[in-house]
Amino acid sequence: MTETATLARTETKTEHFDVLIVGAGISGVGGAYHLGTQCPGTSYVVLEALDGFGGTWLSHTYPGIRSDSDLYTFGYRFKPWVGPPIATAAEILSYMGEVIEENDLAKNIRYKHKIVSASWSSKDNLWTIEAHRTDTGEASWFTAGFLWMCQGYYRQLKGYTPEWEGMDSFKGTIIHPQEWRDDLDYKGKNVLVIGSGATAATVVPAIAADCNHVTVLQRSPTYFIPGRNENDLANILRELEIAEPIIHDIVRKKILFDQEAFTRRAISEPEVVKAELLAGVRAYLGPDYDVDTHFTPRYRPWRQRIAFVPDGDIFKGITAGKATMVTDEIDRFVEKGVLLKSGKTLEADIILTATGFNLNVLGDIDFTIDDKPLNFADTVTYRGMMFTGVPNMLWIFGYFRASWTLRSDLLADFVCRLLNHMKAKGVKRVEVALREEDHNMPLLPWLDTDNFNPGYMLRGMHLLPKRGDKPEWAHSQDYWREKDEVPAIDLDGPEFVYH
């Protein structure tokens, strides 16, 4: 800690809490709920850099922003979802607001508090956290026995845009959807969207009707699952006047059962699953559309996230002539648009770079352990949630092949069980350590890229902790395995070291 920071802290009251939760998004709000219900009497605070709760659903304001997975599983297990399976940001924020109000969580949340540093002291068994007010710049100081990282994994306000040659020569507007401006006038304009992932599939149908034309430029195609934004089972159960909590539980179980079968099939019979996915696209685009070029990926299903397209809206835009897919690569930007490697020029007034995220490793916070800078890439992860040499901290990192909230709920149970276990043992510190049988274990990158390889993870892999070749030392993407394994973790196992 610098001399200036030390002086500033002595002049400012330091607040202490048993637990400090970083972020008031879907994981942080859920964590606050679980702490209140499973660890009564535990003091906690939630620090959020934005001026409200919601995380992604608050910071992303581009047209059409919605979930790309169903809310029966993306919603919390303890709070029934009663709307359409795919929900808008506004609907998700309303749902989260109800959770906060119904459980009196607002009193524990501090908005506009951006954490800049977190320092662990083994002498005191405490984290010291420095946060700056985003509106006044004022510094606030907190100490906490346990740090619960719920800030997500990418930078909310700054998306990833590659540096292409000639970008300065383009006379129109270039903007990443994460940096959307309310004054951006796209009506009657020609819009070029670079990228074809979930963001593009969301924004294109939302703006196409008001644009002169939308062109989607992709280097390679993406898988989609088109379908009705309805859940027939939920509708039937509501007709039978079944209580909403029961409906939520039944529908959630059915969706998870179907998703597990689909995930297993994507690995065991990828060509069959591929044919089924492409058939769904052809059903909207018709037999004459070049699906092979524009919607047939080079990779097997589920090596990257598959977005659900409600009611096939992006495909309807294509068939209506309001949107066009182009599969090619950029040579350079030019005054009126983009020159492709094929020699064709795509002219545009506005270019949206829906080109992915910038990885945010643990909130971009400056971490120190006993006054030594912490490099997370030097640690080994325990089940993608704790890290060797990092005491009293857990990171919520969700699933790519299932809803994020499934893991945030699951790991919230683990945190609460761990905190209660520490209290019962009369200890103040816990960290994970390699066991004797793990010391010759090969250390590998965070993700197995043959299994899952989104671009933002590949770009930032060097920043992430290592994994081992044993299940305990890797971040599993398998909810259906973890839902049984995580609750069964032996908290007195040799990998847990208490003080």
C-alpha positions in Angstrom: 0.0 0.0 0.0 1.4 3.4 -1.0 2.1 6.1 1.6 -0.6 8.3 0.0 -3.2 5.4 0.1 -2.2 4.7 3.8 -2.7 8.4 4.7 -6.1 8.5 2.8 -7.3 5.4 4.7 -6.4 6.8 8.1 -8.6 9.8 7.3 -11.5 7.6 6.2 -13.6 5.2 8.2 -13.0 1.5 7.4 -16.1 -0.6 7.5 -15.8 -4.3 8.3 -17.9 -7.2 7.0 -17.7 -10.9 7.3 -18.1 -11.3 3.5 -17.7 -8.8 0.7 -19.4 -9.6 -2.6 -18.0 -8.0 -5.8 -20.8 -7.1 -8.2 -24.6 -6.8 -8.1 -25.2 -8.8 -11.3 -27.1 -12.1 -11.5 -24.4 -13.9 -9.4 -24.0 -11.2 -6.8 -27.7 -10.7 -6.1 -28.1 -14.5 -5.9 -25.1 -14.7 -3.5 -26.6 -12.1 -1.3 -29.9 -14.0 -1.1 -28.1 -17.3 -0.3 -26.0 -15.7 2.4 -29.0 -14.3 4.1 -30.9 -17.6 4.1 -28.0 -20.1 4.7 -25.7 -18.0 6.9 -27.9 -16.1 9.2 -26.0 -13.5 11.2 -23.2 -13.2 8.7 -22.6 -9.5 7.9 -21.9 -8.7 4.2 -21.8 -5.9 1.7 -22.2 -6.0 -2.1 -20.0 -3.4 -4.0 -21.1 -2.6 -7.5 -19.3 -0.2 -9.9 -22.5 0.6 -11.9 -25.2 2.8 -10.7 -27.7 0.0 -10.3 -28.1 -3.8 -10.1 -28.1 -6.2 -13.1 -24.6 -6.2 -14.5 -24.8 -7.1 -18.2 -28.6 -6.4 -18.3 -28.0 -2.9 -17.1 -24.8 -2.0 -18.9 -25.8 -3.4 -22.3 -28.3 -1.1 -23.9 -28.1 -2.0 -27.6 -31.5 -2.6 -29.3 -33.0 -6.0 -28.7 -30.7 -7.0 -25.8 -32.1 -10.3 -24.5 -31.0 -13.6 -22.9 -29.6 -16.3 -25.2 -30.7 -19.0 -22.8 -34.0 -19.8 -21.2 -35.0 -18.0 -18.0 -36.2 -21.2 -16.3 -32.6 -22.1 -15.9 -31.0 -18.7 -16.2 -33.4 -17.5 -13.5 -32.7 -18.5 -9.9 -33.8 -21.8 -8.6 -35.6 -20.1 -5.7 -37.5 -17.5 -7.7 -40.1 -18.8 -10.3 -39.9 -17.4 -13.8 -43.3 -16.7 -15.3 -42.5 -15.0 -18.6 -41.4 -16.2 -22.0 -38.3 -18.5 -21.9 -36.1 -15.9 -23.8 -36.4 -12.6 -22.0 -35.5 -9.0 -22.6 -33.0 -7.1 -20.5 -35.9 -5.1 -19.0 -37.7 -8.3 -18.0 -34.6 -9.7 -16.4 -34.0 -6.5 -14.5 -37.6 -6.5 -13.3 -37.2 -10.1 -12.1 -33.9 -9.3 -10.2 -35.5 -6.2 -8.7 -38.3 -8.4 -7.3 -35.6 -10.7 -5.7 -33.9 -7.7 -4.1 -37.2 -6.2 -2.8 -38.7 -9.5 -1.6 -35.6 -10.4 0.3 -34.7 -6.9 1.6 -31.3 -7.0 -0.1 -31.0 -3.3 -1.1 -29.7 -2.2 2.3 -26.6 -4.4 1.7 -25.7 -3.1 -1.8 -23.5 -0.1 -2.5 -23.7 1.2 -6.1 -21.1 3.4 -7.8 -18.3 1.7 -5.9 -15.5 0.5 -8.2 -12.9 -1.7 -6.4 -9.4 -0.8 -7.4 -7.4 -3.0 -5.0 -7.7 -5.9 -2.7 -4.9 -6.9 -0.2 -4.8 -10.0 1.9 -3.0 -10.0 5.3 -2.2 -13.4 6.8 -1.4 -11.7 10.0 -4.9 -10.4 10.4 -6.7 -13.0 8.2 -8.5 -10.2 6.4 -8.9 -8.7 3.0 -8.6 -4.9 2.8 -10.5 -3.4 -0.2 -10.2 0.0 -1.6 -13.1 1.3 -3.7 -13.6 4.6 -5.5 -16.9 6.3 -6.0 -17.5 6.6 -9.7 -19.5 9.8 -9.2 -17.3 11.7 -6.8 -13.9 9.9 -6.9 -14.0 9.5 -3.2 -12.1 6.5 -1.7 -13.8 4.0 0.6 -12.2 1.3 2.6 -13.5 -2.0 3.7 -12.1 -5.1 5.4 -13.7 -8.5 5.0 -13.0 -12.0 6.1 -14.1 -13.6 2.8 -14.1 -12.2 -0.8 -16.8 -13.5 -3.1 -16.0 -12.5 -6.7 -19.3 -12.2 -8.7 -18.2 -9.6 -11.2 -18.4 -11.9 -14.3 -15.6 -12.5 -16.7 -15.6 -9.7 -19.3 -15.4 -5.9 -19.2 -18.9 -4.6 -19.2 -18.3 -1.2 -20.8 -15.6 -2.0 -23.4 -16.1 -4.6 -26.0 -13.4 -6.2 -28.2 -12.9 -4.6 -31.6 -9.9 -5.8 -33.7 -7.6 -3.2 -35.2 -8.2 -3.3 -39.0 -6.2 -1.4 -41.5 -7.8 1.8 -42.6 -10.3 2.2 -39.8 -9.5 5.9 -39.6 -10.4 6.4 -43.3 -14.1 5.3 -42.8 -16.3 8.3 -42.9 -19.2 6.8 -41.0 -19.6 5.6 -37.4 -17.9 2.6 -35.9 -19.3 1.4 -32.6 -19.2 -1.8 -30.6 -22.7 -2.9 -29.3 -21.4 -2.8 -25.7 -20.7 0.9 -26.2 -24.1 1.7 -27.7 -25.2 5.4 -27.6 -28.8 6.4 -27.3 -28.3 9.2 -29.9 -27.1 6.7 -32.6 -29.5 7.2 -35.5 -29.7 4.1 -37.7 -33.1 4.8 -39.2 -33.0 4.6 -43.0 -29.2 3.9 -42.9 -27.1 1.0 -44.3 -25.7 -0.8 -41.3 -22.9 -3.3 -41.4 -22.7 -5.7 -38.5 -19.3 -7.5 -38.2 -19.7 -10.8 -36.4 -22.4 -13.4 -36.2 -22.6 -14.6 -32.6 -25.4 -14.0 -30.0 -25.0 -10.2 -30.0 -25.4 -10.0 -33.8 -28.4 -12.4 -33.7 -30.0 -10.1 -31.1 -29.3 -6.6 -32.6 -30.0 -7.4 -36.3 -33.7 -8.3 -36.0 -34.2 -5.4 -33.6 -32.9 -2.7 -36.0 -33.6 -4.3 -39.4 -37.1 -2.9 -39.9 -35.9 0.7 -39.3 -32.7 0.5 -41.4 -32.5 0.8 -45.2 -30.6 -2.5 -45.0 -28.5 -4.6 -42.6 -25.5 -6.6 -43.8 -24.0 -9.2 -41.5 -20.3 -9.9 -42.3 -18.9 -13.1 -40.7 -15.5 -14.7 -41.1 -17.1 -18.1 -40.4 -20.7 -19.2 -39.6 -22.2 -19.9 -36.1 -24.7 -22.4 -34.9 -28.1 -21.3 -33.9 -31.2 -23.0 -32.5 -34.4 -21.4 -33.8 -37.7 -22.0 -32.2 -40.8 -20.6 -30.6 -40.4 -18.4 -27.6 -42.8 -20.5 -25.6 -42.5 -23.5 -23.3 -45.4 -25.9 -24.0 -45.0 -27.8 -20.7 -45.2 -24.6 -18.7 -48.3 -23.5 -20.6 -50.0 -26.9 -20.0 -49.2 -26.8 -16.3 -50.6 -23.2 -16.0 -53.8 -24.4 -17.7 -54.0 -27.0 -15.0 -53.6 -24.2 -12.4 -50.4 -25.7 -10.9 -48.6 -23.3 -8.6 -45.8 -21.3 -10.2 -43.0 -22.6 -7.9 -44.0 -26.1 -8.9 -44.1 -25.2 -12.5 -40.7 -23.5 -12.3 -39.2 -26.6 -10.7 -40.8 -29.1 -13.2 -40.0 -27.1 -16.3 -36.4 -26.4 -15.1 -35.8 -30.1 -14.5 -37.3 -30.9 -18.0 -35.1 -28.3 -19.7 -32.0 -29.5 -17.9 -32.8 -33.1 -18.8 -33.2 -32.2 -22.5 -30.0 -30.0 -22.5 -28.0 -32.8 -21.0 -29.1 -35.2 -23.7 -28.4 -32.6 -26.4 -24.9 -31.9 -25.0 -24.0 -35.6 -24.8 -25.2 -36.1 -28.4 -23.3 -33.1 -29.7 -20.1 -35.0 -28.5 -21.1 -38.6 -29.3 -22.9 -38.0 -32.7 -21.8 -34.5 -33.8 -22.8 -35.0 -37.5 -26.3 -36.0 -36.6 -26.7 -33.0 -34.3 -25.2 -30.7 -36.9 -27.7 -31.9 -39.5 -30.6 -31.3 -37.0 -29.4 -27.7 -36.3 -29.0 -26.9 -40.0 -32.5 -28.3 -40.7 -33.9 -25.9 -38.2 -32.2 -23.0 -40.1 -33.4 -24.3 -43.5 -37.0 -24.5 -42.3 -36.9 -20.7 -42.0 -34.7 -19.8 -45.0 -36.1 -22.3 -47.5 -34.4 -24.9 -49.8 -32.8 -22.3 -52.1 -30.8 -20.4 -49.5 -27.1 -21.1 -49.4 -27.0 -22.5 -45.8 -23.8 -24.4 -46.5 -21.9 -21.1 -47.0 -23.5 -18.9 -44.4 -24.8 -21.1 -41.6 -22.6 -24.2 -41.6 -19.8 -23.8 -39.1 -16.4 -25.4 -39.4 -16.5 -26.8 -35.9 -18.6 -29.5 -34.3 -21.7 -28.3 -32.2 -21.0 -26.9 -28.8 -17.3 -26.1 -29.2 -18.7 -22.6 -29.0 -21.9 -21.3 -27.4 -25.1 -21.9 -29.3 -27.6 -19.1 -29.1 -31.3 -19.7 -29.2 -33.1 -17.5 -31.8 -36.7 -16.9 -30.6 -39.2 -17.3 -33.4 -36.4 -17.3 -35.9 -36.4 -13.5 -36.0 -33.0 -13.0 -37.7 -33.9 -15.5 -40.4 -37.2 -13.8 -41.0 -35.3 -10.6 -41.6 -33.2 -12.4 -44.2 -36.2 -13.8 -46.0 -37.9 -10.4 -45.9 -34.9 -8.9 -47.7 -34.0 -6.5 -44.8 -30.8 -8.4 -43.9 -28.1 -10.1 -45.8 -25.4 -12.6 -44.7 -21.9 -12.3 -46.2 -19.2 -14.8 -45.4 -15.8 -13.4 -46.2 -12.8 -11.7 -44.6 -11.9 -8.0 -44.2 -9.0 -6.8 -46.2 -9.2 -3.2 -44.9 -11.6 -0.4 -44.1 -12.2 2.2 -46.8 -14.0 5.6 -46.9 -17.4 4.1 -47.6 -17.2 0.8 -45.8 -15.2 -2.3 -45.9 -13.1 -3.9 -48.7 -13.2 -7.7 -48.5 -10.5 -10.1 -49.4 -12.7 -11.3 -52.3 -12.4 -7.8 -53.8 -16.0 -6.8 -53.0 -16.8 -3.6 -51.1 -19.5 -3.5 -48.5 -20.8 0.1 -48.2 -22.2 1.3 -44.9 -23.2 4.4 -42.9 -22.7 2.6 -39.6 -20.5 -0.3 -38.7 -21.3 -2.4 -35.6 -18.4 -4.5 -34.4 -20.1 -7.4 -32.7 -16.7 -9.0 -32.4 -16.7 -10.3 -28.8 -15.6 -9.4 -25.3 -12.5 -8.3 -23.5 -11.7 -10.8 -20.8 -11.9 -9.3 -17.3 -9.8 -11.4 -14.9 -11.3 -11.0 -11.4 -12.5 -7.5 -12.0 -9.2 -6.1 -13.2 -8.5 -5.5 -9.5 -5.0 -5.0 -8.2 -4.5 -8.0 -5.9 -1.8 -8.5 -3.3 -1.2 -11.3 -0.9 0.9 -10.3 2.1 2.2 -7.3 0.2 3.3 -9.3 -2.8 1.5 -8.7 -6.2 -0.7 -11.6 -7.2 -0.5 -13.0 -10.7 -3.4 -15.3 -11.2 -1.7 -17.0 -14.1 0.8 -18.4 -11.5 -2.0 -20.2 -9.5 -3.8 -23.4 -10.1 -7.6 -23.4 -10.0 -9.6 -25.7 -7.7 -12.7 -26.6 -9.7 -12.7 -23.2 -11.4 -13.7 -21.4 -8.2 -10.7 -21.2 -5.8 -7.0 -20.8 -6.4 -3.8 -22.1 -4.9 -2.1 -19.5 -2.6 -5.2 -17.2 -2.5 -7.0 -17.5 0.9 -10.6 -16.8 1.6 -11.8 -16.1 -1.9 -14.1 -17.7 -4.4 -14.8 -16.7 -8.0 -18.1 -17.4 -9.7 -17.4 -18.4 -13.3 -20.4 -20.1 -14.8 -21.1 -22.5 -17.6 -20.8 -22.0 -21.4 -23.0 -24.9 -22.3 -25.7 -24.2 -19.7 -27.1 -21.2 -18.0 -24.6 -19.1 -15.9 -26.9 -19.0 -12.9 -27.0 -22.7 -12.5 -23.4 -22.5 -11.3 -23.8 -19.3 -9.3 -26.6 -21.0 -7.3 -24.5 -24.2 -7.0 -21.3 -22.4 -5.8 -23.4 -20.1 -3.5 -24.4 -23.3 -1.7 -20.7 -24.2 -1.5 -19.6 -20.8 -0.2 -22.3 -20.9 2.5 -21.4 -24.4 3.5 -17.7 -23.5 3.6 -18.3 -20.4 5.8 -20.5 -22.4 8.2 -17.8 -25.1 8.3 -15.1 -22.6 9.2 -17.3 -21.1 11.9 -17.9 -24.5 13.4 -14.1 -25.3 13.3 -13.3 -22.0 14.8 -10.9 -21.0 12.0 -10.5 -17.7 10.1 -8.6 -18.8 7.0 -9.0 -21.4 4.2 -7.0 -21.9 1.1 -6.6 -24.7 -1.4 -3.3 -26.5 -2.0 -2.1 -29.2 -4.2 -2.1 -32.6 -2.4 1.0 -34.8 -2.2 -0.3 -36.9 -5.2 -0.8 -33.7 -7.3 2.7 -32.3 -7.3 3.8 -34.0 -10.4 0.5 -33.2 -12.2 0.9 -31.5 -15.6 -0.3 -27.9 -15.5 -2.4 -26.9 -18.5 -4.2 -23.8 -19.8 -7.5 -22.9 -18.1 -9.7 -24.4 -20.9 -9.3 -27.5 -23.0 -9.6 -25.7 -26.4 -10.4 -28.9 -28.2 -13.5 -29.0 -26.1 -14.5 -25.3 -26.0 -12.8 -22.4 -27.7 -14.5 -19.0 -27.9 -12.3 -16.2 -29.2 -12.4 -14.1 -26.1 -11.1 -17.0 -24.0 -8.3 -17.8 -26.4 -7.2 -14.2 -26.5 -7.0 -14.0 -22.7 -5.9 -17.5 -21.7 -2.5 -16.3 -20.6 -4.1 -14.2 -17.9 -6.0 -17.1 -16.3 -5.0 -19.6 -13.7 -3.7 -23.0 -14.7 -5.6 -26.3 -14.5 -4.5 -29.8 -13.8 -5.3 -33.0 -15.5 -7.6 -34.1 -12.6 -11.2 -33.1 -12.1 -10.5 -31.3 -8.8 -8.1 -29.0 -10.5 -10.1 -27.9 -13.6 -13.2 -25.8 -14.4 -15.8 -28.3 -15.5 -18.4 -27.3 -18.1 -20.6 -30.2 -17.0 -23.4 -29.0 -14.8 -24.9 -32.4 -14.8 -21.8 -33.8 -13.1 -21.1 -30.9 -10.9 -24.6 -30.7 -9.4 -23.8 -34.0 -7.6 -20.0 -33.5 -7.1 -20.0 -30.0 -5.6 -22.4 -30.7 -2.8 -20.4 -33.8 -2.0 -17.0 -32.1 -1.7 -15.3 -33.1 1.6 -14.5 -29.8 3.2 -12.0 -31.6 5.4 -10.2 -33.1 2.4 -6.4 -32.7 2.1 -6.8 -30.0 -0.6 -8.3 -27.6 2.0 -5.8 -26.0 4.4 -7.3 -24.2 7.4 -5.7 -21.7 9.9 
